[in-house]
Amino acid sequence: MRSAYVPALVVIAVCLAGCSNAVDGTAQQAAGPAPDTVDVALLDPGNYSTEPLDPMGAAEVPAAGALLEAVRMADFVVGPWDVDPALVEANPFGMSPGAMPLKGDPSVLQAITVSEVAEAAGQHNYVNGFATSRQVKGQKVLFNVVLRMADPQSATAAAAAMAQAAQDNPVELTPPVTLTRIAIPGHPQANALTHSYPEYGTEATWHAVNAFTAHGPYVLMQRAQSTESSDAAAALVSRTLDLQGPRIDEFVATDPAQFPTLPRDASGLLAKALPVVSTDINVNNNATFGAHAALHYQSDPVHTGAKFSDAGVDVVVHAADWVYQTRDEAAAQQLVAASIELLKATGSAADPVPNMPGSHCIKVADQGFSCTSAAERYVFDVFSAQLPDAHQQMAAQYIMLTAE
């Protein structure tokens, strides 16, 4: 996962070439752009679109609405770093970078658990969910998942059934493992199982705890792993439940019957982001996140969360790039400055975007190039394997964000 914040530039309206003023009957050529401003006429967007998309309308179909609702839920899902600030390293799972909204089809839960547990959720009125995971490599891992069921009764039945399915269908390991029940401190209602297994190729032994806890209409699901002990893994689950229960209670859920009416672009900002190529669309893009929800996709959520708060970030959209809406232009500059410092730690400086003062690009090891800048109150961040392509994406995004 890449860092998600970026440099800022105060955008000043400029008079384009060919504009003139008459003073005392003498023709005067218009002054050029002031230093440190951007003349959009000089930007090269290549073949990238510079026109915002048309309004996106409503979900229209229940499945699309269920996914939009899952993205909304992400703002109320506790990140592993909230439980333990050391848990910041990405832990990819399924086809995700370490976080993903879970649409209404229960088969999608196979990205986070065995098929029998996914089927148990589906048998008890599963609606949707959100999953997030981080690790301290070689020491501990924490998955935190919130699953919405149709009602509290369904959640209670699902939590018990999912735990039983997990116990009856352990992951195949060598040597085979047996899952046994374990108590979660402070949470006697949790249905929790533990097992230990040696890590292949090392001398480490991992101790895992899987927990399924009904909380209102939700199943709070965790998988914690520790090389220290089962008690250490259970303590991670306990702390997660301490935080997650109250947090999800703040979520104002949408009636599933209303899912088709949910807006695809509630803020209007997604239409102004670089559009995703159809072949690249997945559950994590074409999405609008709240500030906390966006942290599930950041390389350093602890650091970034503080910077988001300082800059008043309230909307983040992920299309072909990332765009962050801050409190104002000064806040955007502030966020960009913080982003530059983080980007410098990830690689070596590369050429900035031509004719875009205030832009910054970094070559990220052998992965490609990350560029960042700001337009008005927006900070934006692109990534490409080729620097000229990154430059063109940046130019197109700037033009779209500043279009009248």
ABEGO torsion letter per residue (X at the ends): XBBABBBBBBBBBBBBBGBBBBBGGBBBBBBBBBBGBBBAAABBAEABBABBBBBAEBAGBAAAAAAAAAAAAAAABBBAAAABAABABBBBBEABAGBBBBBABAAAAAAABBAAAAAAAAAAGBABBBBBBBBBBGABBBBBBBBBBABAAAAAAAAAAAAAAAAABBBBBOBBBBBBBBBBBGBAABBBBBBBBBBBGBABBBBBBBBBBBBEABBBBBBBBBAABAAAAAAAAAAAAAAAAAAAAABBBBBAAAAAABBABAAGAAAABBBBBAAABBAABGBBBBAAAAAAABABAAAAAAAAAAAGBABBBBBABBBBBBABAAAAAAAAAAAAAAAAAABBBBBBBBGBBGBBBBBBEAAEBBBBBBBEABBBBBBBABAAAAAAAAAAAAAAAABX
